[in-house]
């Protein structure tokens, strides 16, 4: 199996490496749900309106707001993240500004009205990806997306905001028994349609632009936190539901996130990749 790139065929991802505890981190994929500025709440209550009110009061308060959220994940947000945070927040106040990755639904399996899994076809496209090796999965996705966020917010050859797409995906790798998650986690962002033909180059040398091939995936939704334990549980659950799990890559999987990792009721999917 190719380990030279962070592709959806289960490849390993280039660049990254080391423990980035001295790097600024960030927590957001879709909306930053409302958390108290004085104490991190696990309730997940709040709204975009509250975040907008905080944004109107200035960059400093918005930065502090995110720093409080990040501490709950043992992630530090540095002062120089204020401008990218402001850009992403101001450009994503409405859901219409978020482009979803296009796919074709091939099949859908249900039981008693409950969705068991879907089979989808994703077409070839450009992705920006970076591989991180932090102490925990959640630290890796936070620090990794922070660097992807900088690329989205002007640290690119266009020096312009590129636009947000969903889901943000992370490629995880396990042992053969699906009991241990590797420390290497690849965070990947699908380039918006307007940038697919000519992707802007990142200024961060560890962010790699890859053309991922057309891929068939088996996907199952789940809610809640994403960590090593829940990922292993979801991998094993989907493997039991598939009629022919042997058609899929055995050691590389994708966690697709549609809501921010600070939310206690995250909307996620686990993806199995069909062998090419």
N, C-alpha and C positions, 0 to 999 in steps of 0.2 A: 504494500500500500504506500502510495506517495506521501512522504512526510515533508515535502519541500515547500508547501504553501498552506494557507489557512482556508482551504477550499471545502465546499460542501460534500466532496467525495471522501471526507475524513482525513484530509491532510493536516499536517501539524502546525503550520503557521511559522512565518519567519520573523526574525527580530525579537525584541523584548528581552527579558532575562533579568536576573538579579532581584533583590528585595528592594522595592521602591518606597520604603517607609518614609523617605525624606521628600517624596514627591507630593504635590497637592492632590487631593482626591475630590470626587464629586459624587453626588447621588441624584441623578434624575434620568429618566427615560422618556416619560410622557409629561406628567404634571408633577410638580412638587406638592404633595398633599400637605395639609396644614399641620404644623407642629408648633408647640409653644416655643417661644424664643428662650424661655428660662428653663424648660424641662422637656426632654424628648418624650412624646406620647406614643404609646403603642396602639392607640385606638384607630388611627388612620382617618379620623374625621377631618373635615375642612373642605375648602373649595379653591378653585382657581381665582375667585374673586378676592379671597383673603391674600393670596400670593400677589395679586395685582396691587392691592392696597399697600403691601409691604414694599413692592417695587417702586411705587410712587413716592415713598418716603426716602428713597436714595439707595445707592449701591451698597453702602455700609450695612444697612439693616438687612438687606436681602442676602448679603454675604454671611452675616452672622446667623441668619435664619437657616441657611444651608449648613453652616458649620455645626449647629446644634444637631441637625439630622444626622450628619456624617459621624459624629462622635458615637452614636448608637451602634455604628458598624466598625468602630475602631479605625476610622479613616480621618485623616486631617485634611482640611481645606485651607490652602494658603491664600494670602491677601491678593496675589496676582490672578486669582480665579474670579475676582469681582466682575471684570468686564465680560468674559465669556458667559458667566451666569446671567448677567443682565441681558445680553444679546439673546440667549436661548429662551429666557423667560418672556421677553417682549415679543419675540417672533412666534411664540407657541401658545398664545392666550386662547386661540380658538382651534378646535379639532380640525377645521378645514385646512389648517396650515401643515398638517402631518400627512405625509404620503405613505400609504401602505404598500408593501412589497407585493407586486402582482403575482398571481398564481392561477392555475387551472385546477378545479376540483375534479378528480378522477373517480373517486368512490367515497362512500360514507357508510360506516357501519354503526347501527344503533341496536340497543336492546331495551325493550320496555320503555321506549321514549328517551333513553339516556344515550348520549353520544359516546361511543367507545373509542373510535378513532376515525380520522380522515386520511385519504391518500391524495396527495397534491403533486402537481408538476410546477416547479419553479424554473423559469427560463434563464439562460446564460446572462450574466450581468457583472458589472464592476462593483467590488466591495473594497472598503478600507478596513484593514484589520491589524491588530496588534496582539502579541502573545505576552501574557504576564505570568509571573511566578511568585505570587504573594503567599503569606502564611495560610490564608483561608480563601475559599472561593469568592465570598462576598467582597473581600478586600481586592481581589484580582479584578472583579467586574467593575468595582467603583473606580479604582485607579486606572484601569484600562479605558473605561468610557470617558474619564476625565481627559485623557489624551486624545481620544477620538473627538470629544467635544471641542477641544482647541482647534482641531482640523476643521470641524464644521463651522466654527466661529472665527473665520478670517485667517487662521494660521495655515493658509494654502496659497497656491500660486495666483489665485484670483484676488486674494486679500478681501474676500467677501463672504457673507453668510451663505452657506450652501443649501440649507433646508433640512428638516428633520424627516426621517423615514422610520416606520415601525414594521415589524419588531426589530429591536436591537438583539442580535443573537450572540451567544457564547458557545464555542465549540469545546466540549469537555471530553476527556479521554479516560477510560477505565481499564482495569485489568480484565482478563478473560472471564472471570467469574462475576463481573459487574458488582464488586464489593468495595472497591477502592477507586477514588477519583484522583487523577494525576494533579500535581501542582501546576502544570502548564495549562492555562486557560486562555483561549483566543476570543477576544471581543471584536465583533465585526458590525459594520455599518454599511447598508446598501445605499449606493449613490442615487440621489433623486433622478428622475427621468431626464431632466434637462441637462444633467452632467454625465449621463451614461456614455455618450459618444466621445467626449473629451474630458475625462476626470481631472479635476484640479490636483496638482501635485502637493503632497503634504510637506510642511517644513520640518516636521518631526521625522528623523531618519528611520525610526523603528516602526512607523506606520507604513504598511505595505499595501499597495494597490494590486488587487488580484482580479482576474476574470474567472469567476466561478462557473463551471459548466452547468448546463441544464441538468436538473436533479429531481428525482422523485423521492418524496418524503412521506413517511407515515407519522401522523401528528395527533397528539392527545392533549386536551386542555387540562390545566390544574391551577388551583389558586393557593395563595399563601407564600411563605418565604422560600427562597431558593438557597440551599446550602448543600453541603456534601451528603447529608443524610436524606433530605427530601429528593435530591436528584437521583440517588441510587434507588430509592423507593419507586420513583416514577419510571425509571428505566425498566425495572423488574416488572412493574404493573403493566406497562405497554407490551413488553415481551410476552407476557402471559395471554394478552388479548389478540395478538396477531396470529393469523392462520398459518403464516409461513415466515417466522422470524429469521430463518436462515437466509432469506434473500437480502437482508440488511447488513450493513457494516457492523461488525461485532464489538468494536472497541472505541468508536468515536460517535458522539451524539451531540445534539444541539438543544440548548435551552433558549427559547424565544421569549423575550419579555415585552409586554405591551404596556405595563405601568411601571412606575419607578420602584426601585428596590427598597425604598424606605417605607413603602406602604405595607401595612400588615396583611392586606388582602390582595396581594399582587395577582395580576392576570398573566398567566404563563402558558407555554406549551412545551412538551418534550417532543423532539423530532428524531425519528430513526431515518437513516439515509439508505436508500436502496442501492445495492451494489451496481456499479456501472456495467 
